Amino acid sequence: MLKKMKTSKHRVLWIAGFLVIKIITGLAITSFSFLRLPVFAQSESVQPEVRLMPIATGFERPLAITHAGDGSERIFIVEQPGRVRVIIEDKEVTPFLDLRDRVLSPAAGGGNEQGLLGMAFPPDYAQKGHFYIYYTMFGGDNVVSRFSISPNTQLADPESEEQLLVLPHPDYTNHNGGQLAFGPDGYLYIGVGDGGGAGDPLKNSQDPGSLNGKLLRIDVEGLQLINKKYPVNNLRRFCGGYAQKYEPYRIPEDNPFVDDPAFRSEIWALGLRNPWRFSFDRLTGDLFIADVGQNRWEEINFQSAASPGGENYGWNVMEGEECYGFGFCRKTDFTLPVHVYPIFSSPDCSVTGGYVYRGEGMPGLEGVYIFGDFCSGTIWGLQMAENGWQRDILTASSLRISTFGEDEAGEIYLADIAGGGIYQIVLP
């Protein structure tokens, strides 16, 4: 009887121990994502292969491609050292703006990720005659400025600069972001890096009081001269003691954190490491954000056009679909990417975000998000399918793909930062 009791006791202890191990293992599999690597869908190729057609060469570290939407069919190329040049008819390249006297870039002794980083034209640019630039100033801070064209409308006036928003970046040279784009709502969206350093040591991405590591949304095309009464002592005897106040931009009333005193009201989304690049689908208004990873995962984030904003994409608590640093995190607190790919066991190293194709020259790619990798030169197409997001290789190249861009017709281009070439993506 005693032996039977001991056997039963041992059996109970064994079962209890087994259950504890199962529970712990289950929690680990749920919370410690290195035990369950992210999975992405990659179908057999259903999207057509493409080729890269050379358009122009001779650019110095091209980082952005855009158009003015003014019917001119010009393609604007942003060069990291501080120039903007234009590709016009017959692939001729002409100057547009030179800011090398104020841009901190590798050419001026800056870090490899500093420089003239982004450009955006507002709706109705042809009537307004101004545009927006994002660059790194001497000293390391980044700035968003407005510039106007000169009397010669084919050239911008470098002396017309109005600084609208300075983004402090005092500690590191990397992770500056730099993408500018006007959304379907007419507001300016700004992609800002986390401030630099491995792992976001300053914790900017999750800091509601910092603009770093965020996607910002501001109104730069509304009324800037606000007719409010502000006391100004030295003007009292001349204009009743009041003066007008100039506001460089406004905060849209429907920004997600506008009523939360803990948050900077410019913030549209947070939890980004170094968004490079983001774009709006010109047909649906959906937003795609490519965020460069630390050393394991590159990611593509998606935001529906119907979103009210406020998404937290996870950095530096998460990288891709796993908890950063193999630690514990609650994934349900964040908006997970729709696609990830590894960089710890491949020739890939850094995602370069692209555009959803809405042109006419490649009908088989209609609605496909085209993006690539800076190191491998691979170009992919990503599209929602019945069983989730599907990725296909469109082509392999040897280029250092620094950016993609659209022309007025919706055709897609890319830049090779190493060779200085601009290419159009076309069918074979």
C-alpha positions in Angstrom: 0.0 0.0 0.0 2.8 2.4 0.9 4.6 1.5 -2.4 1.4 2.2 -4.3 0.9 5.6 -2.6 4.5 6.5 -3.5 4.0 5.5 -7.1 0.8 7.5 -7.3 2.5 10.5 -5.7 5.4 10.3 -8.2 2.9 10.1 -10.9 1.1 13.2 -9.8 4.4 15.1 -9.5 5.4 14.0 -12.9 2.1 15.1 -14.4 2.2 18.4 -12.6 5.8 19.0 -13.8 4.8 18.1 -17.3 1.9 20.6 -17.2 4.2 23.4 -15.9 6.7 22.8 -18.7 3.8 22.9 -21.2 2.5 26.2 -19.8 6.0 27.8 -19.8 6.7 26.5 -23.3 3.4 27.8 -24.5 4.0 31.2 -23.0 7.5 31.3 -24.5 6.2 30.4 -27.9 3.6 33.2 -27.6 5.8 35.9 -26.2 9.3 35.1 -27.2 9.1 35.4 -30.9 12.6 34.0 -31.7 10.9 30.6 -31.1 8.5 31.4 -33.9 9.9 33.2 -36.8 7.7 35.5 -38.9 6.1 33.9 -41.9 5.4 35.7 -45.1 3.5 34.5 -48.1 5.4 34.2 -51.3 3.5 32.7 -54.2 4.9 31.2 -57.4 5.4 34.0 -59.8 2.1 35.4 -60.9 3.3 38.9 -61.6 5.1 39.7 -64.9 8.9 40.1 -64.9 10.2 43.6 -65.6 13.3 45.2 -66.9 15.0 48.5 -66.1 15.3 51.0 -68.9 18.0 53.7 -68.5 16.6 57.2 -68.5 19.5 59.4 -67.5 22.9 59.2 -65.9 25.5 61.4 -64.2 23.6 62.2 -61.0 25.5 62.5 -57.7 24.0 60.2 -55.1 20.3 60.5 -56.2 18.0 59.9 -53.2 14.5 61.0 -54.4 12.4 61.1 -57.6 9.2 63.1 -57.9 7.1 65.2 -60.3 5.4 68.6 -60.0 1.9 67.6 -61.2 1.9 70.7 -63.4 1.5 69.0 -66.8 5.1 69.6 -67.7 6.0 65.9 -67.5 9.3 66.9 -65.8 11.0 64.4 -63.4 12.8 66.0 -60.5 15.9 64.2 -59.1 17.1 65.1 -55.5 20.8 64.6 -55.0 22.1 64.0 -51.5 24.8 66.7 -51.6 22.2 69.4 -52.0 21.0 69.8 -55.6 17.8 69.2 -57.4 18.0 68.6 -61.1 15.3 68.0 -63.7 14.9 65.4 -66.5 12.9 67.0 -69.3 12.0 66.0 -72.9 14.6 63.9 -74.8 16.2 63.0 -71.4 18.0 66.3 -71.1 19.1 67.2 -67.5 18.8 70.8 -66.4 19.4 72.5 -63.0 16.5 73.5 -60.7 17.9 74.2 -57.2 21.3 74.3 -55.5 21.4 74.2 -51.7 25.0 72.9 -51.2 25.9 76.0 -49.3 23.6 74.9 -46.4 23.2 71.1 -46.6 25.2 68.8 -44.4 25.9 65.7 -46.4 28.7 63.1 -47.0 30.1 65.5 -49.5 30.3 68.3 -46.9 31.7 66.1 -44.1 28.4 64.8 -42.8 27.3 61.3 -42.1 26.3 58.8 -44.8 22.5 59.3 -44.1 22.5 63.1 -43.9 21.9 65.5 -46.8 19.1 66.7 -49.0 16.7 63.9 -48.4 13.2 64.7 -49.7 11.0 67.0 -51.9 7.3 67.4 -52.4 5.1 69.6 -54.6 1.7 70.7 -53.3 -1.5 70.3 -55.2 -1.9 73.1 -57.8 1.8 73.8 -57.8 1.5 75.5 -61.2 -0.6 78.2 -59.6 1.2 78.4 -56.2 4.8 78.3 -57.4 6.2 76.9 -54.2 7.4 73.5 -52.9 8.9 71.8 -49.9 12.3 70.4 -49.1 13.7 68.2 -46.2 17.4 68.5 -45.5 20.1 68.2 -42.8 21.4 71.5 -41.7 25.0 72.2 -40.6 24.9 71.2 -37.0 23.0 68.0 -37.6 19.3 69.0 -37.2 16.9 68.4 -40.0 14.5 71.0 -41.4 11.4 71.1 -43.5 11.4 74.3 -45.6 9.3 76.0 -48.2 10.9 77.4 -51.4 9.5 79.4 -54.3 10.3 79.5 -57.9 12.3 82.4 -59.4 11.1 84.8 -62.1 12.5 82.2 -64.5 9.9 79.5 -63.7 12.3 76.8 -64.7 14.5 77.6 -61.7 13.8 77.8 -58.0 15.0 80.7 -55.8 17.5 79.4 -53.1 17.1 82.7 -51.2 13.3 82.2 -50.8 13.6 79.6 -48.0 11.1 79.7 -45.2 11.9 77.2 -42.5 8.7 75.6 -41.2 9.7 72.8 -38.9 13.1 72.0 -37.3 13.6 68.4 -36.2 16.4 68.2 -33.5 18.9 65.5 -34.3 21.9 66.3 -32.1 23.4 63.0 -31.1 23.9 60.7 -34.1 24.2 61.1 -37.9 22.0 58.2 -39.0 18.2 57.6 -39.1 17.1 61.0 -40.5 14.1 59.8 -42.5 13.4 62.5 -45.0 10.4 61.5 -47.1 7.9 64.2 -47.9 4.5 63.6 -49.6 1.1 65.2 -49.8 -1.7 62.9 -49.0 -5.1 62.7 -50.7 -6.3 65.0 -48.0 -4.0 67.8 -49.1 -1.8 67.7 -45.9 1.9 67.2 -45.9 3.2 63.9 -44.4 6.8 63.8 -43.1 8.7 60.6 -42.4 11.2 61.1 -39.5 13.8 58.6 -38.3 14.3 57.7 -34.7 17.3 60.0 -34.1 20.0 57.4 -34.7 22.1 55.0 -32.8 21.5 51.2 -32.7 18.3 50.2 -31.1 17.0 53.7 -30.6 19.0 54.4 -27.4 17.1 57.7 -26.9 13.8 55.9 -26.9 12.4 58.5 -29.4 10.1 56.2 -31.4 7.8 55.4 -28.4 8.2 58.9 -26.8 5.0 60.8 -27.4 6.8 64.1 -26.8 9.4 63.5 -29.6 8.8 64.0 -33.3 11.6 61.5 -34.1 10.6 57.9 -35.1 7.2 59.2 -36.3 5.1 59.9 -39.4 3.9 63.5 -39.1 0.9 65.2 -40.7 0.7 69.0 -40.9 -1.2 71.6 -42.9 1.2 73.8 -44.8 -1.2 75.0 -47.5 -3.8 76.6 -45.3 -3.9 80.2 -44.1 -0.6 81.0 -42.6 -1.2 84.6 -41.5 -3.6 84.2 -38.6 -5.8 87.2 -37.8 -5.6 86.9 -34.0 -4.8 89.7 -31.6 -1.4 89.2 -29.9 -0.1 92.1 -27.6 3.1 93.5 -28.9 4.4 96.4 -26.7 6.4 98.4 -29.3 3.4 98.4 -31.7 0.7 99.6 -29.3 0.8 103.3 -30.2 0.7 102.4 -33.9 -1.9 99.7 -34.2 -3.8 99.5 -31.0 -1.3 97.4 -29.2 -1.8 94.3 -31.3 -0.1 92.5 -34.2 -0.7 89.6 -36.5 1.0 86.3 -35.8 2.6 84.2 -38.5 2.1 80.4 -38.2 4.4 78.3 -40.4 1.9 75.4 -40.4 -1.3 74.3 -38.7 -2.3 71.1 -37.0 -5.2 69.3 -38.7 -8.1 69.2 -36.3 -8.5 65.4 -37.0 -4.9 64.4 -36.2 -5.2 61.4 -33.8 -3.4 63.0 -30.8 -4.5 66.6 -31.1 -6.4 66.5 -27.8 -3.8 64.5 -25.9 -1.4 66.8 -24.0 1.2 64.0 -23.7 1.6 63.8 -27.5 3.0 66.2 -30.0 0.0 67.0 -32.1 1.9 66.8 -35.4 2.1 63.0 -34.9 0.1 60.8 -37.3 1.7 57.5 -36.5 4.6 56.3 -34.3 7.0 53.4 -33.6 9.1 53.8 -36.7 12.9 53.3 -37.0 13.8 54.9 -40.3 11.0 55.1 -42.8 12.5 54.8 -46.2 10.2 55.5 -48.1 6.4 55.9 -47.8 3.8 56.5 -50.5 0.1 56.8 -51.1 -1.7 54.7 -53.6 -2.9 57.4 -56.1 -6.1 55.4 -56.7 -7.2 54.2 -53.2 -5.4 56.6 -50.9 -3.9 53.7 -48.9 -0.5 54.3 -47.3 2.5 52.0 -47.5 5.5 52.6 -45.2 8.8 50.8 -45.7 10.7 50.8 -42.4 14.4 49.8 -42.3 15.1 47.2 -39.6 18.0 46.9 -37.1 19.7 43.7 -38.0 17.1 41.0 -38.5 13.9 42.1 -40.3 12.9 44.7 -43.0 9.2 45.5 -43.0 6.4 47.0 -45.0 3.6 48.6 -43.1 0.1 49.3 -44.4 -2.5 51.9 -43.4 -5.9 51.9 -45.0 -7.1 55.2 -46.4 -10.0 54.9 -44.0 -7.7 54.9 -41.0 -8.0 57.8 -38.5 -4.3 57.6 -37.8 -2.6 56.8 -34.5 -1.0 53.5 -35.4 2.0 52.4 -33.4 4.2 50.2 -35.6 6.2 48.9 -32.7 9.8 50.0 -32.9 11.8 49.8 -30.7 9.7 47.3 -28.8 9.4 45.2 -31.9 11.4 44.6 -35.1 9.3 43.1 -37.8 6.9 40.6 -36.3 9.2 39.7 -33.3 9.9 41.3 -30.0 13.1 43.3 -30.4 16.2 41.8 -28.7 14.3 38.5 -28.2 12.6 40.0 -25.2 9.0 39.9 -24.0 6.3 42.2 -25.5 2.6 42.3 -26.1 2.2 42.2 -29.8 -1.4 43.2 -29.6 -0.3 46.7 -28.5 1.0 47.4 -32.0 0.1 47.4 -35.7 2.1 44.6 -37.3 3.7 44.8 -40.7 1.9 43.2 -43.7 5.2 41.9 -45.0 8.7 41.2 -43.6 11.9 39.7 -45.0 15.1 38.7 -43.2 18.5 40.3 -43.5 20.4 38.0 -41.1 20.8 35.2 -43.6 20.5 36.8 -47.1 22.2 39.3 -49.4 19.4 41.8 -48.5 20.2 44.6 -46.0 17.8 47.6 -46.2 14.4 48.0 -47.6 13.6 50.8 -50.1 10.0 51.6 -50.2 8.2 52.2 -53.5 4.8 52.8 -55.1 1.6 51.0 -56.0 1.6 50.8 -59.8 -1.2 52.8 -61.4 0.3 53.5 -64.9 -0.8 52.2 -68.3 2.5 50.7 -69.6 2.4 47.5 -67.4 -1.2 46.4 -67.1 -0.2 43.1 -65.5 1.1 45.0 -62.5 -1.9 47.1 -61.8 -2.4 47.5 -58.1 1.0 45.9 -57.2 3.2 47.6 -54.6 6.7 47.7 -56.1 9.7 48.0 -53.8 13.2 46.7 -53.5 16.3 46.2 -51.4 19.3 48.6 -51.3 22.0 45.9 -51.1 20.8 43.0 -53.2 19.2 45.1 -55.9 16.1 42.8 -55.9 12.8 44.3 -56.9 9.6 42.8 -55.7 5.9 43.2 -56.2 3.6 42.9 -53.2 -0.2 42.5 -53.5 -3.1 41.4 -51.4 -4.5 38.0 -52.5 -7.1 35.6 -51.1 -4.7 34.0 -48.6 -2.9 37.2 -47.6 -0.2 39.4 -49.0 1.7 37.8 -51.8 5.3 38.7 -52.8 6.9 38.0 -56.2 10.3 38.8 -57.6 9.9 41.1 -60.5 13.6 41.3 -61.4 17.1 41.1 -59.9 19.6 43.9 -60.5 23.1 44.9 -59.4 22.0 48.4 -58.5 22.1 50.2 -55.1 18.4 51.1 -55.1 18.1 54.3 -53.0 14.6 55.4 -54.0 11.6 54.8 -56.3 9.5 57.5 -57.8 6.4 58.2 -60.0 5.9 60.5 -62.9 2.6 62.3 -63.6 1.3 59.3 -65.6 2.0 56.8 -62.7 5.0 55.1 -64.3 7.6 54.1 -61.8 11.3 54.9 -61.7 14.2 54.1 -59.4 17.6 55.5 -58.7 21.0 53.9 -58.3 22.9 55.8 -55.7 26.3 54.2 -56.6 26.2 54.6 -60.3 24.1 57.8 -60.4 21.6 56.4 -62.9 17.8 56.8 -63.2 15.8 53.9 -64.6 12.2 53.3 -65.6 10.6 50.0 -64.7 9.1 48.6 -67.9 8.0 45.3 -69.3 10.6 43.2 -71.3 
